[in-house]
Amino acid sequence: MCGICGAVGLRHATPIVFEGLRRLEYRGYDSAGIATLVDGHVERRRAAGKLDNLSDLLSHNPLAGTTGIGHTRWATHGAPTTGNAHPHGTSRVSIVHNGIIENFETLRRELEGAGQVFETETDSETIAQLVDYHLQQGLSPKDAALRTLRRLEGAYAVAMIFAGHEGLMIGACHNAPLAVGFGDQEMFLGSDSLALAPLTRRIAYMENGDCVILTPQGADFMTFDGTPVERRVQVTALTAGAIGKDGYRHYMEKELHEHPLVIGQTLQRMVDPATRRVSLPELPFDLASVPRAVITACGSAFYAGMVGRYWLEELARLPVDIDVASEMRYRDPPLTPESLGLLISQSGETADTLAALRSLREKSVHILSVLNVEHSTMARESDTVLGTVAGPEISVASTKAFTAQLTVLACLSIATARARGRLDSLREEELVGALLDLPSRAADVFKQGDAIRAMARVVAEARDVLYLGRGSLFPVAMEGALKLKEISYIHAEAYAAGEMKHGPISLIDRSVPIVATAPSTPLFDKTLSNLQEAKARGGRLLVFTDTRGAERVGAIAEHMVVLPSVHDFVAPILQTIPVQILAYEVAVLKGTDVDQPRNLAKSVTVE
């Protein structure tokens, strides 16, 4: 969840590292710090809160040096204070760490018994103290680091610098991402390629159990036992320009407006517009022979999987189980080796989803992952990957990545149905045509800005909000409720519309707005009946519908947003966009930190 950036070379490290942390702040913003080597000694600056606090500190108390590491923190062990902020260390070594050291209590007791003095409440300091102990025993920085790494249990990415060793940095990772950037007489380390984008496009992605020794001249990769390994240097397409706000108030606002582009780019990779057929990359297994699938993911990606389940079962008649990733492996579902594990993650580093992947791997099932980061850990450990082509998503609350995931799942469902003999060519052309029409219809949603903002003014005054949807639109209601909770801090719950009368109806009064996703699909009449029940009990109805639906729901809705009419198949994708915009507009009215909501981080790399 935390962000790491490091630089070693001829230029001053602090401005390079700080700007890298700025690009990684979506990973954590409880505290931040930088350490460099100054005249052979380790010096550091740390501040609680967001990076602006560290910036203020550095402006009054600059930090020189050409070898430096930095960190932006999402707290796990220890409160988000300056004292617990990274970098941690001693007079001999300074480290930054992302992840959790599971055996830190055992190591801490052992080290305290050996005379090491701890200063923080964090598990991370254990790494520094263990390295320091080995340095005092006469080991070189490399040997002290390797011996330490062999003792650690858990998930971690770590970077280290050493007093008296200018131009040396050591990095390592286990179940957490770390990338190495190659410059001209300088080298860089970052939690992901976003941190390195303005510095270099030549990047090597470290693998599980890798250690790297960095000097201005290059990188030496090895395993934790010191065995040399080779890691391919790749040229990334990511540039600094891809991660700006482009004049928008927030990253989230920019990313919302990228929905049409992202849907179109994803379709371009998976659909032949001339033949109107889905064309997936070659898969290492036969979709026609898959007897069962299990979908697993976390957060918004889980809701995308719920929609995918509707599509796969309806179109392909493929039985599908679905579990949140944090529970799936504990349920231990019985699966045959020919079954399909379908995992969904924006980052490809989500700890619970990665753990679920490895649990499924033990059952010898086929692993297909829907990911937005092609060089992620999940990508490397999957049999095949379907990319979402969403581009960088900086705002903590996922937006465009969600509709990209839905688009991929729609294409996968069509391909699976065709492979299983459940879809003829005419029906496929119809469904693909609906997908190809979607980017322009998605662009039309933004013409309803005034109507959505009128809804937002009602929701912003509420303490509790109910979201309703039916069928494949129920997960869209769940996504809308999650977005509202994440960025406005208003309590919201989503229910399948037919379940409202089985309990939640008791909550309804004038103070509890009801947001409904209700386009004129075959389930519209059922949803309308549920909304009439709510209206009869004083409910304030805020409805996302289409032209046909508006003709019937208009009499009972306090506010409507009339969206373009689309095929039932793609309605969940289109309906997602306005419910996300609603949450954004409410958060703006509430004055919350839209891009970096409290207590949240973008890439959840701890369980």
TIPAKOL-205808 format. One record per residue (C-alpha): z, x, y; residue in three letters. Coordinates in steps of 0.1 Angstrom, whole numbers, plus 5000, padded with zeros to 4 digits. Last residue first. Layout:
BEGIN
ZXYALA...
END
This chain:
BEGIN
503649594912GLU502449854937VAL498949914950THR498649604972VAL495749684994SER495949485026LYS499549505035ALA501949215044LEU505449205057ASN504449075092ARG500848995099PRO498449285107GLN495149145118ASP496348825134VAL499548955150ASP500948615161THR500348445194GLY500848095181LYS497547985196LEU495748285180VAL497448215147ALA496247855148VAL492647965156GLU492748205126TYR494047945102ALA491347705113LEU488647975109ILE489748015073GLN489547645066VAL486147645084PRO484747915061ILE486047795027THR484147465029GLN480747655027LEU481747834995ILE483347534979PRO480247324987ALA477947554968VAL477547344937PHE477747004955ASP474447094973HIS474847125011VAL475346885040SER476247085072PRO479847045084LEU481446765103VAL484946875114VAL487146575117MET490346495136HIS492646195135GLU490946075103ALA491245715093ILE488045555106ALA486045875103GLY486445895066VAL483545675056ARG480745785080GLU482146135081ALA481546175043GLY477846125048ARG477646375077THR479846635060ASP483646685056THR486546885068PHE489346645075VAL492546655096LEU494546345087LEU497846265104ARG499946085078GLY501845775088GLY502445635053ARG499245435052ALA497345745062LYS498545925031ALA497445655008GLU494045645026GLN493746015021LEU494245974984ASN491545694982SER489145925002LEU489746194976THR488745964947LYS485745844966ASP484646204974PHE484746324938LEU480946304933PRO480646534964THR480546394999SER482546675016PRO486346635015ALA488446945022THR491646785035ALA494246915060VAL497346685062ILE499546725092PRO503346695087VAL505246575118SER503846225117ARG505246165082ASP504446275047ILE506946465026LEU507446185001SER503746204992ILE504446544977PRO505946384946GLY503346244921HIS501346064949LYS499946394961MET498746494926GLU495346324930GLY494646544960ALA495146864940ALA497847014961TYR498047284987ALA501247395005GLU501747525040ALA504747675059HIS503647815092ILE503848195096TYR500548195115SER498848485097ILE499748465061GLU500948105059LYS497747965074LEU495648185051LYS497448075020LEU497147705029ALA493347745034GLY492947935001GLU494847664983MET492647394999ALA489647604987VAL491247614952PRO491247234953PHE487547224963LEU486347294928SER487846964917GLY489746794944ARG491246904977GLY494446854998LEU496347085022TYR499746985034LEU501247145066VAL504847225075ASP506447335108ARG503747175129ALA502847235166GLU500047485157ALA498547235133VAL497746985160VAL496247245183ARG494247395154ALA492547065148MET491147075183ALA490147435178ARG488147335147ILE486347065167ALA485547315195ASP484247575170GLY481947345152GLN478847555160LYS480447825139PHE479647625107VAL475947645114ASP475948015104ALA477247905069ALA474247665066ARG471947955073SER473548175047PRO473747885022LEU470047805017ASP469648074992LEU472547944972LEU471147584971ALA467747724960GLY469547914933VAL471047584920LEU467747394921GLU465747684906GLU468347704878GLU468047334871ARG464247364869LEU464447664846SER466747504821ASP470447564819LEU472747534789ARG471047784767GLY473948024765ARG472048284785ALA471048034811ARG474647914815ALA475848274818THR473248364844ALA474148054865ILE477848124862SER477348494872LEU475448384903CYS478248144913ALA480848414906LEU478948654928VAL478848404957THR482448314952LEU483448684955GLN481348714986ALA483048405001THR486448574995PHE485348915008ALA484348745040LYS487948635047THR490848835033SER493948835055ALA494849205061VAL492049245086SER490049555078ILE487349435054GLU484749705050PRO481449585036GLY481049255018ALA478549384992VAL480349184965THR479649424936GLY479349314900LEU480949584879VAL480549674843THR482649804814ASP485549844838SER487750154842GLU485850334869ARG485350014889ALA489049934886MET489950274900THR487650224930SER484250384937HIS482350054941GLU484749894965VAL484049524969ASN484849424933LEU484049164907VAL485049324874SER483649274839LEU485649404810ILE484549314774HIS487549264751VAL489049544730SER492549394731LYS493949714747GLU491349684774ARG492849344783LEU496249514790SER494449774810ARG492649514831LEU495949334836ALA497549654850ALA494649684873LEU495049334885THR498749384891ASP498149714910ALA495349594932THR493149904934GLU489649754932GLY489949674969SER488549324970GLN489749234935SER488449004907ILE488749054870LEU486748874842LEU487948974807GLY485348844783LEU485948774746SER484048964719GLU487149144707PRO489048824701THR491648704726LEU495248574721PRO496848554755PRO499748804762ASP501648584786ARG503148904800TYR499649044806ARG498648744826MET501748704848GLU501148954876SER497348904872ALA497548534882VAL496148354851ASP492948184842ILE491648074808ASP487947984804VAL486047804777PRO482247854783LEU480347534788ARG477847734809ALA477447494838LEU480747304838GLU483047564822GLU481547864842LEU481547664875TRP485047524873TYR486347864862ARG484648034891GLY486447814915VAL489747924900MET488548284902GLY488048254939ALA491548124941TYR492748434922PHE490848654947ALA492748484975SER496048604961GLY495848804928CYS493348824899ALA492748714863THR489948534846ILE489948504808VAL486748424790ALA485948274756ARG483348294728PRO481048554745VAL477848564724SER475448434750ALA476748674776LEU475548964755ASP477349294762PHE476749614780PRO475349414810LEU472049494827GLU472349414864PRO472149044872LEU468948874881SER469448504891VAL466248314893ARG464448154922ARG461148324911THR460248444946ALA463848454959PRO464948694931ASP468748674932VAL471548924926MET471349194953ARG469848974979GLN472448714971LEU475248954981THR473549045013GLN473048685022GLY476648585015ILE477748895036VAL475448805065LEU476548445066PRO480248535064HIS480148805090GLU481548575118HIS484848555099LEU484848935097GLU484648965134LYS487448715140GLU489548895114MET488949225131TYR490449085162HIS489349005197ARG485649055190TYR483649315210GLY482149495180ASP485549525163LYS484749865148GLY484649965111ILE480949995103ALA480350225133GLY482450495117ALA480050515088THR480050405051LEU476950495031ALA478950755011THR477351075000VAL478951174967GLN480651494956VAL481151484918ARG484551594905ARG484751894882GLU487951974862VAL490152294860PRO493152274836THR496352314856GLY498652094834ASP498451824861PHE494651824858THR492552024881MET490252004911PHE489652304934ASP488452204969ALA486652384997GLY486552665023GLN489052515047PRO491652515019THR492452224995LEU493952234960ILE493451914942VAL495451744914CYS493951474892ASP495951254868GLY493850944874ASN490551034891GLU489851174926MET486951044945TYR484751314960ALA483351254995ILE480451385016ARG480051135045ARG482251325068THR484651295097LEU483950945111PRO484150785076ALA487250975064LEU489950715068ALA487550445056LEU486750655025SER490150575009ASP493650705008SER492451015026GLY492251395023LEU490151615045PHE488551955043MET487452205070GLU484952495072GLN482152245076ASP483351915061GLY484051785026PHE486251475023GLY488651424993VAL489551074982ALA492850934969LEU493550604950PRO496750514931ALA497350504893ASN498150884893HIS497151094923CYS497451444936ALA496851634968GLY497651994978ILE497052145012MET496652505022LEU495252635055GLY498552795067GLU500952875039HIS504152985055GLY505752645052ALA503952425027PHE501752115029ILE501751825005MET499651504998ALA500651234974VAL499050934956ALA501450754933TYR502050504906ALA504950554883GLY506650844865GLU506951194880LEU507951504860ARG504451644854ARG503751614892LEU506751834900THR505552124877ARG502152094893LEU503452104928ALA505752404922ALA502952584904ASP500552534934LYS503152614960PRO504052934941SER507252934921LEU510253144931GLY513052914920GLN513452804956GLN509952674954LEU510852474923HIS513752304942TYR511452234972ASP508952064950VAL511751844935LEU513051764970GLN509651674983ALA508951444954ILE512351284955THR511751194991GLU509250934980SER511950714963ASP513250634997THR516850605010GLU516550915032THR518251255039GLU518751405005PHE520551734999VAL519451944969GLN522452114952GLY521452104915ALA523551794909GLY521651634938GLU518451724920LEU519551564887GLU520851254904ARG517651224924ARG515451274894LEU517150994875THR516950764905GLU513350854911PHE512150744877ASN509750474889GLU508250674917ILE506350404936ILE503050414955GLY501750614985ASN503350944994HIS503451195022VAL504951535017ILE506451825036SER507552155021VAL509752465029ARG512052345057SER512552025038THR510451715033GLY509451365040HIS506451265060PRO507050975061HIS509350715076ALA512850655062ASN514650805091GLY512350625116THR513250295100THR511350055077PRO514249995053ALA514450185021GLY512450164989HIS509249954992THR508149985029ALA504549965039TRP504050305056ARG501450485077THR501250845067HIS500051175081GLY499251535069ILE498451845088GLY496952195088THR495452305121THR498652305141GLY500052155173ALA502251845177LEU502651685211PRO506051555223ASN505451305252HIS502051185241SER503051225204LEU505950985208LEU503750725225ASP501150755197SER503850715171LEU504950395187ASN501250275189ASP501050335152LEU503250045144LYS506950025138GLY509350315132ALA508350655145ALA507850995130ARG506851345144ARG506851645122ARG507052025122GLU506752255092VAL506852625101HIS504152885098GLY503552915135ASP503152535136VAL502252375103LEU501751995107THR503651675099ALA502551325110ILE504450995110GLY504150615107ALA506350305103SER506149945091ASP502449935095TYR500849945061GLY497449945044ARG495749785074TYR496850085093GLU494250295075LEU491750335103ARG494550425127ARG495850665101LEU492550845102GLY492750855140GLU496151015137PHE495051275112VAL492151395133ILE494251395165PRO497051585147THR494951845129ALA493852075157HIS490552225146ARG490052525123LEU490552365089GLY492952145070VAL493151765074ALA495251495058GLY495351115058CYS497550885037ILE497950505040GLY500550295023CYS500050005000MET
END
